[in-house]
Amino acid sequence: MENDTLTVPINAATCTGHLAAVGDALYVIGGKWKLRIIIAINEGSRRFNELQRSIPGISAKMLSNELKDLELNGFVKRSVHTGIPVVVEYEPTDYIDSLRGVIEALSAFGKSHKEKLQAEG
């Protein structure tokens, strides 16, 4: 395995470290829905139904489960406002900003890949 950026061979321990770190990241933000939820919620505080409407195809149960995971990992804060009716809002934490580069890179790759496939098409 070579590091294309530096064109310097990396050893097995470094490669294993990279694989472990990527595995840890994918455990936290991987899957079909988590990054979509993060992108939607990063626009500001959102109510559950607003989030569900902004993410086509996600079920209420899946959204609920994913929001719990994102809250446990520090990306989302859940606030309950008592009253009639009770209002539950989800808001991004400052930690969500640590994903900005990842999201921008994935977005750029997605656009580029789609263009590549269309050009080959």
N, C-alpha and C positions, 0 to 999 in steps of 0.2 A: 504494500500500500504506500503510495507516494502522496505527498502534500503538493498539489498542483500550484498553489500560490507561491511557495518558496522553492519548488523543485528540489527539495532535500528529502532523501529517504527518511521515513520515521520508523522507529523500532516497534516491535510487537507490543510493548507495554504502553506506548503512546497511542497506538491504534486501539488497543483494548480500552484505554481511558476515554478516547473519543466515542467509541461504541457505547460504553457505559453511560457517558454524559448524554448522548443522544437518546438512549433508552430511557433515562430519567426524565428528559424533557417530553418525550412522546407519551410517557405514562401520565404526565400532568395535563398536556394540551392536545394529546392525540385523539383520534376518532373523528367521526363525521361531523360532530356538532360543536365541540368546545370552542374552536377558533371562530366559528360563525357567531356563537353567543358572545364571545369576547368582543368581536368587532361591533355587533349590535349594541351591546351594553356600554361600550366605550363612548358612544354618542352622548351619554349622560344617564342620570337615574331613570330607570324604566320599571314599569309595573309588569307583572307576569304576563298578562294578556297582550300587552304591547310588544313584549319580546317575542311571544309565540307568533303573533301576526307578522312580525318583521323577518321571521326565519321560516320560509316556506318548507312544509313537509315535516316539521318537528312536532311530535306529539306532546301533550301536556305532561305525561309521565316522564318522557325522556328529558324534556326541558327542566323539570323539577329535579331529577337525578343529577343532571349535568350542573345545574346551578349550585346544588349542595357540594359537589366536588370542587367547583371553582371557588366557593366560599371557604371550604376547608384548606385550599391551597393559597388563599390570600389574595385572589384576583378580584373578588366580588364581596361587597358588604350588603347584607340583607337588613332592611329596616322595616319594622312593623309600627304603623301609626294607628293607635287605637281610636276608635270612633265608630260612627255608623255611616257607611260600612267601614270595616277594618281595611286598611290599605297597606299592602306589602310592596316595597320598592327595592330594587336591586341597583346598586351603584358601583362603578368601578373604583378600585383602590389605586393608590399611587403605584403599587407593584405591577399593575397591568401595563404601565409604560415600558417595563422591561421587555415586553413582547413586540414593541413597535417595529424594530428592525426585522424581526422574524416575519411579521405580517407583511411588511413592505416587500421583503425578499420573495415570499411565497406569492404575493400578488403579481410581482414582476415576472416570476417564473411562469405562473399560470397564463398570463397574457402572451408571453413569448412562446410557450409550448402550443397554445391554441393557434397562434399565427403560423408556427412551423407545420402543424398538422394540416391547416387549411392550404398552405403553400404546396404541400406534398400531395394533397387530396385529389 
